[in-house]
Amino acid sequence: MRQLASWLLSIAAVALYAAQASAADGPYEFGVMPHLPLAKIQEYFEPIEADFEAKLGRPVRLSSKPTYSSFKEALLKETYDIAFVQPFDYVEAHDKHGYLPLARRAASLAAVILVRPDSPLKSVQELNGKTIANPPVEAAVSYLTSLALRDAGINPATGVKREYGKSHFTCMQAVLIGDADACGTAEQAMLHFQRDKQMTTRFRVLHTSPSIAHALFVVHKRVPKRDRDILLRTIVAWPKTEEGRRIVVAGQFFPFIQALDAEYDPVRRYIRDDELASRGR
């Protein structure tokens, strides 16, 4: 009986070790914010998924969500091991949920407020009383559009009509078909949209908002440091390799540099200022 009990304990220990090893070697969940239509996210980020897998020697599973709010909910539940996020979501994910910065786009992020080329609008002040489209309210450029309006002396909640669509693309489409007078989006989204629609007549940039540190790749602290270091080296080296250059060109990505948490302190200050302004309405 003692031999049988010892044998059963050995089997149990092996099974437990195998289960732990399987969990440790399971796929990393790679979440991408829904800043573009899901089909475009797949097109642009699947090569990144494949590159991460090759460099890590471990499966990586790409996914997104249909809305910013559902993506943020998954992020704050710590669903993703790796994620590509906007600056405002990063602040909360870092400060409260164990995410660490990896690499950010080298350029700064600003909201570009676009109008049709034939629009009579000449300045941001003329948007008073107009309809302004944005991606979802949770998008970074939606916050930055509000900041630009407030700087122009327009109450972003009551001085204009805000229309929030599913993505940057729906924002620009609203301007094209005349459902909105202007769209607050990002420069890269504008480039994607104009290329996708094969536009011969481009949008006119009415105004550019103050800028902040750009969107970034983050990693959860549960990911081993070895893998965090591999991911960082991989991302910042894309412009230096043929495979990496294909990723950058195909997705119209700006080059990435190492991200530092302190670079997002202005975002934290803006969130506090916005909360104070909202209470004072």
C-alpha positions in Angstrom: 0.0 0.0 0.0 2.9 2.4 0.8 4.4 1.7 -2.6 1.0 2.4 -4.3 0.5 5.6 -2.4 4.1 6.7 -3.3 3.4 5.9 -7.0 0.1 7.9 -6.9 1.9 10.9 -5.3 4.6 10.7 -8.0 1.9 10.7 -10.7 0.2 13.7 -9.1 3.4 15.6 -8.9 4.3 14.9 -12.5 0.8 16.0 -13.6 1.0 19.2 -11.5 4.5 20.0 -13.0 3.2 19.4 -16.5 0.2 21.6 -16.0 2.4 24.4 -14.6 4.8 24.0 -17.5 1.9 24.1 -20.0 0.6 27.3 -18.5 4.0 28.9 -18.6 4.5 27.9 -22.2 1.0 28.9 -23.3 0.4 31.7 -25.8 1.0 35.3 -24.9 -2.2 37.3 -25.4 -1.5 40.3 -27.6 -4.3 42.9 -27.5 -4.5 45.9 -29.9 -6.8 48.9 -29.3 -9.6 49.2 -31.9 -8.3 52.4 -33.4 -8.9 51.0 -36.9 -11.5 48.6 -38.3 -10.8 45.1 -37.1 -9.9 43.9 -40.6 -7.2 46.6 -40.8 -5.9 45.7 -37.3 -5.4 42.1 -38.5 -3.7 43.2 -41.7 -1.2 45.5 -39.9 -0.6 43.6 -36.7 -0.5 40.0 -37.8 3.1 40.5 -39.1 4.0 41.9 -35.7 2.4 38.8 -34.0 4.5 36.6 -36.2 7.6 38.5 -35.5 7.0 38.4 -31.7 6.5 34.6 -31.9 9.7 34.1 -33.9 11.8 36.2 -31.5 10.2 34.8 -28.3 10.1 31.2 -29.4 6.6 31.1 -28.0 3.0 31.4 -29.4 1.5 34.8 -29.5 -2.3 35.3 -30.0 -3.4 38.6 -31.5 -6.9 39.9 -30.7 -8.8 43.2 -30.4 -12.3 44.2 -29.4 -15.1 45.9 -31.3 -15.2 48.9 -29.0 -12.7 51.0 -27.0 -14.7 50.5 -23.9 -14.6 46.6 -24.2 -10.9 46.7 -25.0 -10.2 48.9 -22.0 -12.3 46.6 -19.8 -10.2 43.6 -21.0 -7.0 45.6 -20.4 -7.9 46.6 -16.9 -8.8 43.0 -16.1 -5.2 42.2 -17.1 -6.3 39.9 -19.9 -3.4 40.8 -22.2 0.3 39.9 -21.7 1.3 42.4 -24.4 -0.8 45.2 -25.7 -0.8 48.2 -28.0 -2.6 51.0 -26.2 -3.4 54.7 -26.3 -1.7 57.0 -23.8 -4.8 57.6 -21.6 -5.4 53.9 -21.2 -1.7 53.3 -20.5 -1.7 55.7 -17.5 -4.4 53.7 -15.7 -3.1 50.3 -16.8 0.4 51.2 -15.5 -0.7 53.0 -12.3 -3.3 50.4 -11.2 -2.9 47.2 -13.1 0.8 46.2 -13.4 1.5 47.1 -17.0 5.0 48.3 -17.9 6.0 50.6 -20.9 7.9 49.0 -23.7 8.2 51.2 -26.8 6.3 54.1 -28.1 6.0 55.8 -31.5 8.8 58.2 -31.9 6.6 61.0 -33.0 4.3 62.8 -30.6 0.5 62.3 -30.7 -1.8 65.2 -31.6 -5.4 65.4 -32.7 -5.6 66.8 -36.2 -9.0 68.4 -36.8 -9.9 67.7 -40.4 -12.4 69.3 -42.7 -13.3 68.8 -46.4 -11.2 70.7 -48.8 -14.2 72.8 -49.8 -15.2 73.6 -46.2 -15.7 77.3 -45.5 -14.2 76.9 -42.0 -10.9 78.7 -41.6 -10.0 78.4 -37.9 -10.8 76.2 -34.8 -12.8 79.1 -33.3 -15.3 78.8 -36.1 -16.2 75.3 -34.9 -18.5 76.9 -32.2 -22.0 75.5 -32.8 -20.8 73.0 -35.4 -20.8 69.2 -35.4 -17.5 67.5 -34.7 -17.0 63.8 -35.2 -14.5 61.8 -33.2 -13.6 58.1 -32.7 -15.1 56.7 -29.5 -15.1 59.0 -26.5 -12.3 56.9 -24.9 -9.9 57.5 -27.7 -6.8 59.7 -27.0 -7.6 62.1 -29.9 -11.1 62.6 -28.5 -9.6 63.9 -25.3 -7.2 66.0 -27.3 -10.0 67.4 -29.4 -11.7 68.5 -26.2 -8.5 70.2 -25.1 -8.1 72.0 -28.4 -11.7 73.3 -28.2 -11.2 74.4 -24.6 -8.0 76.3 -25.6 -10.0 78.0 -28.3 -12.6 79.2 -25.8 -15.3 76.6 -26.8 -16.9 74.4 -24.2 -16.3 70.9 -25.6 -19.5 69.6 -24.0 -22.0 72.4 -24.8 -20.4 74.7 -27.4 -20.4 72.0 -30.2 -22.3 68.9 -31.1 -20.0 65.8 -30.6 -20.5 62.7 -32.6 -18.5 59.6 -31.5 -18.2 56.8 -34.0 -16.7 53.3 -33.8 -13.3 54.2 -35.1 -11.1 56.9 -36.7 -12.4 55.7 -40.1 -16.1 56.4 -39.2 -15.1 59.8 -38.0 -13.5 60.8 -41.3 -16.4 59.1 -43.3 -18.8 61.4 -41.4 -17.0 64.4 -42.8 -16.8 63.1 -46.3 -20.6 62.5 -46.5 -21.5 65.7 -44.7 -22.8 64.3 -41.5 -20.1 66.3 -39.5 -18.4 69.6 -40.1 -15.0 68.4 -38.8 -13.3 65.2 -37.5 -10.8 65.0 -34.7 -8.5 62.1 -35.5 -4.8 61.2 -35.7 -2.4 61.9 -38.5 -1.6 58.2 -39.0 -5.2 57.3 -39.1 -5.8 60.0 -41.7 -3.0 58.5 -43.9 -4.4 55.0 -43.5 -7.9 56.3 -44.5 -6.8 58.3 -47.5 -4.8 55.3 -48.8 -7.6 52.9 -48.2 -10.1 55.1 -49.9 -7.6 56.0 -52.7 -8.6 59.6 -52.2 -7.3 62.0 -54.8 -8.5 65.1 -52.9 -7.1 65.1 -49.4 -8.6 66.4 -46.2 -7.6 69.9 -45.0 -6.1 70.2 -41.5 -8.0 73.0 -39.8 -6.1 72.7 -36.5 -3.6 70.6 -34.7 -4.0 70.1 -30.9 -1.2 70.2 -28.3 0.8 66.9 -28.4 1.6 64.2 -25.9 3.7 61.0 -25.9 2.3 58.6 -28.5 0.6 55.2 -28.4 2.8 52.5 -27.1 3.4 48.8 -26.6 3.1 47.7 -23.0 3.8 44.4 -21.3 2.3 43.0 -18.1 4.8 42.6 -15.2 4.0 38.9 -15.1 5.9 38.4 -18.4 9.5 37.4 -17.5 12.1 40.1 -17.9 13.9 38.1 -20.5 10.9 38.2 -22.7 10.3 41.9 -22.0 13.8 42.7 -23.1 13.4 40.6 -26.3 10.2 42.4 -27.1 11.7 45.8 -26.6 14.8 45.0 -28.7 12.5 43.6 -31.5 10.3 46.6 -31.7 13.0 49.3 -31.7 15.1 47.3 -34.3 12.3 47.1 -36.9 13.8 50.0 -39.1 17.2 48.2 -39.1 16.1 44.8 -40.6 14.5 43.9 -43.9 11.7 42.0 -42.1 11.2 44.9 -39.7 11.1 47.5 -42.5 8.3 45.5 -44.2 6.3 45.7 -40.9 6.8 49.4 -40.7 6.0 50.2 -44.4 3.0 47.8 -44.6 1.4 49.3 -41.5 2.6 52.9 -42.1 4.0 52.8 -38.6 6.3 55.5 -37.3 9.6 54.1 -35.9 9.4 53.1 -32.2 11.7 54.1 -29.4 11.9 52.9 -25.8 9.0 54.4 -23.7 9.5 55.9 -20.3 6.7 56.2 -17.8 7.6 59.8 -16.9 6.9 60.8 -20.5 3.2 60.2 -19.8 3.1 62.6 -16.8 1.5 65.3 -18.9 -1.3 62.9 -19.7 -1.8 62.4 -16.0 -2.0 66.2 -15.5 -4.4 66.5 -18.4 -6.7 63.9 -16.9 -6.7 65.7 -13.5 -7.4 69.1 -15.2 -10.2 67.6 -17.3 -11.8 66.1 -14.2 -11.7 69.5 -12.5 -13.1 71.2 -15.5 -15.9 68.7 -15.7 -16.9 69.3 -12.1 -17.0 73.0 -12.7 -19.4 72.9 -15.7 
